[in-house]
Amino acid sequence: EGVDHVRYLARLTELELIDRERRMVERRIKSAKFPAVKSLDSFDFKAIPSLKMMMLAVRLDRSAGERHCTRPISDR
């Protein structure tokens, strides 16, 4: 809307490249067969009674604030 042909094609190309990169990453992750990403919602806290959910959530929140990201919990 109100964009000339060159800018339109540039934006279309940019969106296509972004989509291709996203699909490439998805294919690589799938072919690497990484374990499923898990969340605290699915964790069985009864298996480790000494681990308190609130304490863990606070620590994860602090580390997320320090690193500006959260790390997934894998089953190792």
C-alpha positions in Angstrom: 0.0 0.0 0.0 1.7 3.2 -1.2 5.0 1.3 -1.8 6.8 1.3 -5.1 7.6 -1.9 -6.9 11.3 -2.0 -5.9 10.5 -1.7 -2.2 7.7 -4.2 -2.5 10.0 -6.8 -4.1 12.8 -6.1 -1.6 10.4 -6.7 1.3 8.9 -9.8 -0.3 12.5 -11.1 -0.8 13.3 -10.3 2.8 10.3 -12.2 4.1 11.1 -15.2 1.9 14.7 -15.3 3.2 13.4 -15.1 6.8 11.0 -18.0 6.1 13.6 -20.1 4.4 16.0 -19.6 7.4 13.3 -20.6 9.8 12.5 -23.8 7.9 16.2 -24.6 7.6 16.6 -24.3 11.4 13.5 -26.5 11.9 14.9 -29.2 9.5 18.3 -29.1 11.2 16.8 -29.4 14.7 14.6 -32.3 13.5 17.5 -34.1 11.9 19.6 -33.7 15.0 17.0 -35.5 17.0 17.4 -33.3 20.0 15.4 -34.3 23.1 12.1 -32.6 23.5 12.1 -29.3 25.3 10.4 -29.6 28.6 8.8 -27.0 30.9 8.4 -26.8 34.7 4.7 -27.6 34.2 5.5 -31.1 33.2 8.2 -31.8 35.8 7.4 -34.3 38.5 8.4 -32.5 41.7 7.2 -35.5 43.8 10.2 -37.5 42.3 12.6 -35.1 44.1 10.9 -33.9 47.3 13.8 -31.7 48.4 13.5 -29.6 45.2 11.0 -26.8 45.9 9.2 -25.4 42.9 9.2 -21.8 44.2 12.9 -21.8 44.9 13.7 -23.2 41.4 11.4 -20.7 39.8 13.1 -17.8 41.6 16.5 -19.0 40.5 15.5 -19.5 36.9 13.9 -16.0 36.9 17.2 -14.5 38.2 19.3 -16.3 35.7 16.9 -15.3 32.9 17.2 -11.7 34.0 21.0 -11.9 34.0 21.3 -13.6 30.6 18.1 -12.2 29.0 17.0 -15.8 28.1 15.8 -19.0 29.6 17.4 -22.4 29.1 15.1 -25.4 28.4 15.2 -28.3 30.8 16.3 -31.5 29.0 16.0 -35.0 30.4 19.5 -36.0 31.2 
